[in-house]
């Protein structure tokens, strides 16, 4: 009887071991599924088509939030929910961080916000919604996440950093708030990321780890500005409050909330694409909205037409004394056409300035 009990106990022990291994395999597979969302940079073909897609995650249990964001010339309308009670609970959490420590900006000063886990479900809902949307086509998840955060309006009245739940619920944030949100989204999506801290410029941005074949900005990371529309890798020359960070060496705060390790590749191709488009439509093509990009494309066509009309005007002006009345009328018609284009350009530029005035990056 004792022998039987011993064998039975041993059998239970073995079964428990097998069960533990089985559960571990399930956990590993679940983790693998989560990190499989990472993709390398996708570069679209020209001409870029204008499109619009809805991504609706509303289920009727909380406060419905709607965000419009754009990647190139594709607009996404993303809707999801946050429970009001969750927002209020997070809003009451302590934000006690010691800025005047005499030690400079330390990792632990932002751990309060980076490692806050109240947002896990919400952030993964956003990532999954964008990732699983048919409208994203071939666009990679990293660019879409960056576009989503950059589209959130800048908060000119922000003081202390906010938790990501607050940034999302209020649909606004400053450089700290938006950078922390972007870094956490990228990390949960599976990308290795960090925060860049500029103590002199009083600014924060995001770093995204790139593969070894790509020239990095600092310590293997490329620069991403979260405050407004701005190409990945580009450091803005000017912000609305005249901050200049181009000559400052930033401190790095690591963001490792999900054991994320993917170093993205394809940035050189993306950077080359940026250069081609900027040469065609102007340096600020990626610093504006879809409407602004369409205006810049229209401006290029108008200028090309004006150049042709100007050439025709010069040609006819040289022979104006020897031409017939009909040719004089044709000359005057060309001058009128040129002036109409000048007026149209002014309308386009005024609208473009109105659009870009809302961007924190200037």
N, C-alpha and C positions, 0 to 999 in steps of 0.2 A: 504493500500500500504506500509506503514511504517512497519506494522507488518510482511507483506510478505518479505520485504527486510531484516528484522531482522532475520526471520527464515532461509532465504536463506544464510545469512552471517554466521549464526550459523552452518548451514549445511556444508558450505565451510570450516569453522574452524575445524569441526569434521573430514572432509575428509583429511584435511592437517595433522591432528594428526595421522590418520590411515596410511597415506602415509609415514610419518616420522617413525612410528613404523615398517612398512613394510621394509623400506630402512635399518633401524637399524638391523632388523633380517637378511637381506641379508649380511650386513657387518659382523655381528657376525658369520654367516655361512661361509663366505669367510675366515675369520680369523681362524675359527675352522679347515677348510680344510688345511690351511697352517701349523698350528701347529700339525696336525694329522700325519705329516711326522716323528715325533719322534718315536724311537723304542729303546728297551733295547738291551744290548750287546748280540750278537749271537756268539756261540762257535761252530766251525766246528768239524767234526769228522776226525779221522786219518784213513788211510793216506790221506794227503791233495793232491788233484789233481791239475795238472798244466793246466790252461785255459787262453784264450785270448778273449777279447771282445772289439768291437768298440762302442763308444758313440758319435755320430756326431750330433752337434747342429748348424752347419753352414747353413746360409741362404743367403750368398752372399752380405751382406750389410756392412761389416767391415773387419778389419784385422783378418785373420784366425789364431787362436792359437791352437797348438797341445800339449797335455800333456800326458805323459805315467806315470801311477802310479800303484802300486801293493799292494794287500792285501793278505797276506799269499803267495799262489802260483798262484794267479789270476792276470793277467795283464790287465789293462784297457787303451785304447787309447781314450782320451777325446778331442774332437774338438769343439770349440765355437769361437765367434767373439767379438771383441771390436772395436768400431769406432775410427779411428785415431784422429778425431776432439775431441772426448770425452777425449781420453788420453792426448792430448796436452792441453786441457783446465784444466784438473786436475793437470797436471804437472806444470802449472803456478800458482797454488793456493799457498797461504802462508803456510809455515811450521814453523812459528815463535813460538817456545815453549821455555820456560825459564828453562833450566836445572839448572842454578846456582842461584836458588832462596833462598838457605839457609834453605829451609823447607823440603828438601828431595823430592822424586818423588810424585807429587800430581795427583789426579784424572783429573783435568782440563788440565794437560800437555799432556795427550793422548786423551782427548775428541775430539781434532781436527781431529784425524785419526779414532777413534772409531765411532764417530757420523757423519762422512762424509756420505752423502746419494747419492752421484753420482754413487755409486756401487750397489745400491739396485737391479736393474734389472739384472745386470751381475751375482751377487752372487746367486740370486734366480734361474737364468737360470742354473747355475752350480749345485745347490742343486736339482732342478727338473730333470735335465738330469741324474744325478747319481741315484736319487731315482726311476725314472721311467724306468731305463734300465733293460732289461730282464737279462742281464749278471750279475747283482748284486746278483741274486739268493736269498738266505736267509740272506745274510750279512746285518747287520744293517747300517743305514745311518751314524751314528757317526764314526764308524771305517773307513768307506769309505772316509768320509771327511778328517779325520786325515791322512789317507794314501795319499790322493791327495796333501795336503799341504806339508807333509813331503818329497814328491818326488821332489818338486821344488828345484832346485840347490841353494846352499848357496852362498850368495854374499860376498866374502871376502873383497871387496873394498867399501862396503856400509858405509855411514856416517850418515846423518840425516834419521829419519824414513820416509817411503814412504806411500802414499795412496794405498789402495788395488788395484785400477785400474792400478797403476804404477807397483806394484809387479807382477800382472798377465800379463800385456802387455810385461814387460821385462823378464818375466819367471825366475826371480831370486829375492832373498831377504835375509836379515840377520834375527837375532832372533826377532827383533822388527817387521819387516815387515811381516814375516811369522806367528808370534804369533797373530798379529792383524787380519790378514786374516783368520786364523783358528778360532779365537774367534768369529768373525763376521759371518762366515759361520755356525758355530754351533748354534749361537744365532738365526739367521734367520731360521734355521731348526727347532727351537723350544726348544733347550737345554739351561738350565741355565748355564752360563759360566762366567769366569773372566780372568784377566791377572795377572800373578805372576811377580812382579818386584824384581830383586836382585840387589840392589844398589852397594854392594861390588863387586860382581862378574860381574857387568855390563851385566846382562843377563835378558831375558824375556821368560816366558813360559806361558802355558794356563792351566786354571783350569776348570774342568767339574764337575758340581754338581752331587753327587751320593745319592742314597736313604739312609735312616737312618740306615739300616741294614749293610751298608758297612763302613768299617774303612776308613776315609778320610785322605788326606795329610794335609789339612789346611782348617778350617771353612766349612767343608762339601764338599770340592772339592778334586778330585784326580788330580794328576800331568800329564800333557801331554807336551812332548817336540816336538816343531814344526820344528826344524832346520834340522832334518835328520831322517833316519829310526831308530825307537826306540819304544819298546813296551809301550802301554798306561799304565800309572801308575809308570813306571820306571824312576828314576832320574839317568842320565848318570854319570859315575864316571869321565869321561874325555872328553873334547872337543878339537878340533884341535888347539885352541889358549890357551890350558891348563886352561881354566876357571873351577873352582870347586864351585858348589853351594850347595853341600850336607849338609853343616853345617850352612847355612844362612837361617834365617827366612824371607820369602818374604813379601813384601807389596802387597796388593790386590787392583786392579783397576777393578771395576765392569763393565761388558759389558751387558747392557740391552737396546738393540736397537729395540727389537721386542716383548716386554712383554713376553719373553720366561721364562718358569717356570719348565720345565720337569727335574726331578732328575732321572738320569739313574740308572737302576738296572742291576744285572747280572755280576758285575765286579769281584766278588769272583770266579765265574766259569771261567771267562776269564783268570784271574790271575793263576788259577790252570792249565788251558790249557797251558799257557806260560811255567809253571814249568815243565810239562810233556814233552813238546817238547824240552826244553833246556836240560833236563836230557838225552834225547835221542840223540840230534844232537849238543849240545854245547851251551854255554851261549850267543853267538852272532848270533844265528840263526835269530832272528828278527831285527838285526842291519845291515842287508844286503839286496841285491836285490833277485829277484826270482832265477836268475842264481847262486847267492851265496848260496842260500838255497839248491838248487839242488846239488851243489858241496859238501856242508856239509853232505847231505844224501849219496852221493857217497863215501865220506871219511869214513863214518861209515861202509859201506859195505866193502870197501877195508881193513879197519883195522880188521874187523871180519875175513875176508879171510886170512889176514896176521897172525892173532893169530892162526888159524887152521894150516897154513903152518908151522909156527914156531914150533908148537907142534909136527908135523910130522917129521920135521928136527931133533929135539931133540931125538925123539924116534929112528930114523934110525941111528943117529950118535953114539948112545950107542952100536949098533951092527955092526958098519961099518967094523971092522976087520974080522968079521965072515960071511960077506955077499958075494953074488956072484957079478959078473961084472954088471949084469942087475940091481941089487939093488943099486949098487954104482951109476950107471947112473941115476936111479930114485932119489937118494939123490941129485945129482948135478942138476937135473931138478927142484927139490923143492927149492934149493938155488937160482937158476936163477929166478924162479917164485916169490920168496920173494923179490929179488933185483928189479925185474920189478915193483912190487907193491910199493916199496920205491920210485922209479923214478916217478911213476904215482902220488903218494901222493905229491911229490915236485911240479909237474906241477899243480896239483889242488890247492895247497896252494899258489903258486905264482899268479895264476889267482884270487884267493879269495882276496889276499892282494891288487891286482890291482883294483878290484871292490870296496873294502872297503876304499881305499885311497880317494875316492871321497865323502865319507860320513863325514859330519862335526863332527859327534859323533865318538869317538875312543874307 
